[in-house]
Amino acid sequence: MSNSVQSHTFQTASDDVTVPAGSSSVASDSAAPGSVNPSESIGSASSSPSKPVVSSHSTVDQSRWSAKRIAIYALFVAVAIALTFVEVPIFPAAPYLKYDPSIVMCIIAGFTFGPSAAAIVSVLSFVPHLFTNPFGAIIAILVALLMSVPAAAVYRRKRTIGSAVLGLVLGTVLATAGAVVGNLIITPLYNPAITVSAVVGLIVPVLLPFNILKAVINAVISLALLRPCTRLLANDAD
Amino acid sequence: MTTSEANAATLPLPNAPTVSATTSTATPSTQPAAQPTAQPTAVACLRNVTFRHGTRTVLDNLDVTIHDGEWVAIMGSNGSGKTTLSRLLSGLTAPDNGSVQLMGLDCFTPVSGVNLDAYRAARRNIGLVQQNPEDQIVTTVVEDDVAFGPENQGLPAHTISERVHDALARTGMEGEALSDPDDLSGGQQQRVAIAGTLALHPRMLVLDEPTAMLDPQGRAETLRTMKMAHDHGTTIVQVTHIASEARLASRVIELDNGSIIYDGPAEGCNLCKPAAAQVSVPPSDAAPASKQSTDTTPGLPAGPSAQPAMPSTSASCDDSSCDDASQRGIVFAVKNVSFRYPNADAFTLRNIDFTVTQGEFVTITGSNGSGKSTLLSLLSGINKPTQGTVRAWGCDPHSRKGKRQLLGRIGYVMQMPERQLFETTVAQDVAFGPTNLGLNSVSVNQRVHDTLETVGISKLADRSPWELSGGQKRLAAIAGVLSMDPDVLLLDEPTAGLDARACHRIIGLLDGLHRRGVTIVVVTHDPDRFRTVATRTFHLDTASSGSAGNISDTDLSQTNVQSEHKQHKQQQHGKRRRNAHRLVSRMDTRVLEIVCTIMMAGMFTVTSPLQLAWAFIGVLTAMCLTDAGARRIMASCKSLFAIILVLGLFNVFFVRTGSAICHIGTIPITDEGLRNAVLYSLRFALVIVIGATAVSAASTTRLTDATESLLSPLARIGVPIHECALIMTLAIRFLPIISREFTQLAHAQASRGGNISTGSPSKRLKAAVSLLVPVFALALRHAEHMGTAMESRGYESGIVRTHWHQSHPGAADLCACIGVALWLAGLIAIPQLW
């Protein structure tokens, strides 16, 4: 059980093509002793990482909010925000209904850093949107939280693909429910003439499949990313 | 560029105390016994220090002492431990054994290990500068970034002001104090980073290859700044591989495989000798020297052509090779093309005519900002010309139809293509392209095998891409494009950032491909490298608006496309004025946020046209009272109004009450439906406008600070408000960087056939993975550097930070509150009275 920080330096390959110290293009070539142990979480014992901890070269207090952790969360948020602008049509019947992969980032943050990370990334990623479309942003935050936090909590107990799937199923159910309920509450605020029962009658048949589809896509992509991302983080910590 | 290089080389040697007799050039094992206390003038003292990483020993029993006021250069080949040593000296990492004394404090002892308090205290006097300029700047305003360090140290606001202005003055960046760092060149950003460390008044400055990614001008600026700091008495420790830089030092330490093999004056060091260039091993597969001499255009320009005022022109071929070329097919036809980036005022390319015929090897050259990368992006279909036409084999590479027809024929290798690697093994990554082409698995495997052979990396087939060296990664990425068997290969700076051997390897590969009939177009700032293999050079002049700016050649901190985009964006964005004039812009941001939230909530009481009118008057007044002005705010909302239109239409179909006006199919359009739609759409539009007003009246930094301040009571119950505020600030800072990298990545993967919008679900999933894994890797890399930068500037969990900008509610806020209260009163009163 270690909250320690690992360090790493240049990785060199003894093959023909080498890179001078000046090259910056490669993650493994840039030396940065000290990085984050991905399984840290508030207070509680961290689940053991897949690789053994070698030795700690840390010179800072390794409580929860190290500078590196803040930086990583910030980059997750930046990527998530960037991804909200990637819009993909997923319903051939309704090409104006678009999907964006930003919630995948929240889920991956949750898997790799724990439920509180998922919560933070979920909320902060949509804060800028609060200024442009406040209700849409609130629903988006709700959906992101319900998708990523439960999944992360389940995965934290047992770090296997099986529990990841389980967590994501749970997240899908909760997120879809949240989306429907959220829309029930909020749509009448856009237009008082639309009563709750009207929403139930007419919108739910559209909302439900659309949100389930989005959640399923998020889950599938997150599962596909789980292993490579975990490996990248472990590499980083080497 | 050569003059600035000469300037750098002739900076006089700093006045450093002579090398102390205790530093040794002998091997560590013959060191005299370690002294328990360091000399009074030593700022850093490492004794018997060993650093292990896994099973590998990075530093072996090292003894180093750095004295006050010295200028030390640390040199050595890749993997020799230079960076680890720099981290040990800056107090950011601790060894496995030995003893470390920094600033006279015992930070690490064999007996008790790490002393966190000593390290913290020592770090207050040591600054670190890394090689990526943009990964060290934490926020979107230069002066706010410089203030980050002093804020971490809890200094009072007036002290922070002094420190910030002093640091900016010393680095010559006062003029850019209010600029967005994203608009600055690499050299300027590095100076800002240095200013950020100088604001803490460090006694020692450790710089890890600070000029590695900069162009000669940026390099000269950085070295000048370092010299200035050194003259002020700061000790300089610089990790470098550039001989001319090392010669500025009074003392050079050379590392090899974790041990010091030389420690003495610069004159004595082999690596510093002027004649000792970079490792320049003659390639075993050297291309025959004079292959292209008969084909080469006589007008190969040695430098930029005569008239800088003229728009980009071409050195078109006009000799006998053209006649031959016209018999062969024309691959690319660029006719009278001009291109302007969406946000830019000026044109990057103007009236370009350019053709590529089959079998050529063309290098496109020109200084940064001249548009060479942009031209390549037009050829590959990433961008569409603003005027004129680009055709590839007669097809438009930008149109959807053209992309379908051209799939697999044009191979596009982006700048730093290793960023596109995403699969578990090299072979799988190379298989991505052919699989997207629809080949069956047998053909795919054959292609992969053949391509790896051609590129010469067959033995890397089952390795993970993340384990490879930089040069190997690049070859793997190129293989990923080659496996599609393209007829044309477009490459953007394929040799950037690689050493001589790796460059030769790549050039040899391109030459071999060329001989096999592949048409090759290379964008490069170093045409000499390709002189023996290229058939023609197309030179782009600087456009008249162009690289008079501060971004120039070989600035590796940004890609060509970024700097070309920046050139023209810079003219457009004025800097923020320091003093706000109008009422809303002068408000305390916290009050602004509260007031806006109340107004947004108030909008939802609007149910009648009269209320709507009243509300509109209020919002219009507010908009006019901002510095930005109503027009600008409305303009910023226009894309959002589209959503509102959709909602409005939705409403029209929804409400069935009232009398029908007409029918669309079986759905009646009623008068009440229309009334509803208009009313509530406008209502929502006003909500958005209120939000936009808040955003334009205060910068994102101020908004984040204000929200943090308003929510700070929550911190007492355990909600990490302050950390989240910092996360938000950093995220906003990195957003443009990540967006750009993501866009480039998307183009690269798209040109390999990856498409998330069309195709079978499994293909779309793979395409999504091909985008998200690399962007995740990029995010980690940025975070790594940023975390180190923050730590070196005193950020630690649990510290109490002060804020430089403190605002207090004043008269403007009172007026605003009164105004909003009146407005609300009106909103509520109207339905009662009418």
Interface residues (C-beta under 8 A of the other chain):
Chain A: S7 H8 T9 F10 Q11 T12 A13 D15 D16 V17 T18 V19 P20 A21 G22 S23 S24 S25 V26 A27 S28 D29 S30 A31 A32 P33 G34 S35 V36 V54 S55 S56 H57 S58 T59 V60 D61 S63 R64 W65 S66 A67 K68 R69 I70 A71 I72 Y73 A74 L75 F76 V77 A78 V79 I81 A82 L83 F85 V86 V88 P89 Y96 P101 V104 I108 I120 V123 L124 V127 P128 L130 F131 T132 N133 P134 L189 Y190 N191 P192 A193 I194 A198 L202 V220 I221 A224 L225 P228 C229 R231 L232 L233 N235 D236 D238
Chain B: F51 R52 H53 G54 V58 S77 N78 G79 G81 K82 T83 T84 R87 G91 L92 T93 A94 P95 D96 C107 V114 L116 Y119 R120 R123 Q131 N132 D208 E209 A212 M213 V239 H241 Q278 V279 M416 E418 R419 F422 T424 L460 S464 W466 E467 L468 S469 G470 G471 Q472 K473 R474 L475 G497 L498 D499 R501 A502 R505 L556 M600 F604 T607 L640 I643 V646 L647 N651 F654 V655 T657 E672 N676 Y680 F684 V687 I688 G691 A692 A694 V695 P720 E723 C724 L726 I727 M728 T729 L730 A731 I732 R733 F734 L735 I737 I738 S739 F742 I756 S757 L765 A768 V769 L772 V773 V775 F776 A777 A779 L780 R781 H782 A783 E784 H785 M786 G787 T788 M790 E791 Y795 E796 S797 G798
